[in-house]
Amino acid sequence: MLAVVASASCVSAPPAFSASSSGQAPAAGSTTPGAPGAPSLPVPSGSHPVGTTSLHLKDGPRRDPWVPTVKARELMVSLWYPAKSRGKRRAQYMTPKESEVFLKGGRITGVPYDVLSRTRTHAFTDVEPAGRRRGLPLVVLSPGFTQPRVTLTALAEDLASRGYVVVGIDHTYESFATFPGGRMTMCAACAVGKDKDFGGKVVGVRAADVSFVLDELTGSRPRWKGSALIDPSRIAMAGQSVGGASALGAMVKDSRVRAGIDMDGSTFAALPAGGLSRPFLFLGSQAVHSPAGKDPSWARDWKRLTGWKRWLVVAEAQHASFTDIPVLADQLGLEHGARLSGARALEITRRYAGAFFDLHLRKKAQPLLDEPSKRYPEVKHCSPERKTCV
């Protein structure tokens, strides 16, 4: 079965791929993105071609929090952005080695180990960005614990096609990450004792990562050639699972993050007594994150969100429904644990996240966020005071 089956309240989620639905031995295949028999991400909804590039960043003064013998925190990040034209080289979703590590980590034996390296994406590598100086809003994406940044690629491509710069972060030693030259780091944090403060530590580490990445993209000596296009006054963040909890943590730590989305992530550290007045969206699975559901953390934090806020849940979704995983699972003939199809879940995620960012970073009215939609009946608007969702 291809799934994240852990509760959203659990930081130490299992690998995205869990049990196999087949005992067949994996076969080798072409590593060309979009090769026959390989899965593909849904086409982005915007009008811009999408470019992408990766950066290797090193935070020299900060010792790595998970491996203290490493004297500088290193991060790999991906940027997706509106491009002037399509390029010749379509971006690879994963390398063959990353695909193998990802699948073996989930004990999947019914598909070729390199199959995710052949996934068709819709971004082109290192093409010239489009836009005017300080004209593009920036969205930070943070994946779930044990998950690489690429698992949010479909959302990133869609936002980039609609005129956003998007940066996805691999939080080193919380998953595997591949650095220049092929060096790969694994999940050292997975071996750390999971006491009651573990989730809070993860959120704190990620908040520091986000601030560092923003410094590298918008500071006086930016690391990306297109950084001048970013409007530093229009920055927001979204994350899945603990990445969503980290959106709150980053907003508390760094006032540059003007709005945030938590996609099915339990939160771990209570908001400050003075609350948080910037816009925030909870978007989760109905089974776990309804007001009377299994996770009490959203109700606790809701009371201290003093600005624009919404609490939405999606019927028949599960924890991974807000990532690429169910889309890929459906195409590979593997079970992912949700009754909602991967394509439909991704359409909902893209539509509601996009509406939120359009409202708060572009000041465009979004009635979709104010009341239930006939087009998306799976999405329920919750009233935590009444403990109901309609």
Protein Blocks (a to p, Z undefined) as FASTA:
>chain_A
ZZdfbdfklmkacdfblcdfbfbdcddddfbehiahiacddddfbfbdcdddddddddfk
lccfklmmlmbdcdddddddddfbdcfbdcdfbdfklmmmmmmmnopakbcfklmmmpcc
fbdehiaceddehkbccddddddehiafklmmmmmmmmmmnopacdddddehiaccddeh
hiacddfklmpccdfklmmmmmmmmmmmmmmmmmmmmmmbdfbfklmmpcfklccdddeh
jlmmmmmmmmmmmmklmbdcdehiacfbdcdfklpabdcdddddfklmgmklmblklmmm
mmmmcbdcdddddehiafklmmmklmmmmmnopaehiabdfklmmmmmmmmmmmmmmmmm
nopacfklmpccfklmmbccddfknopaZZ
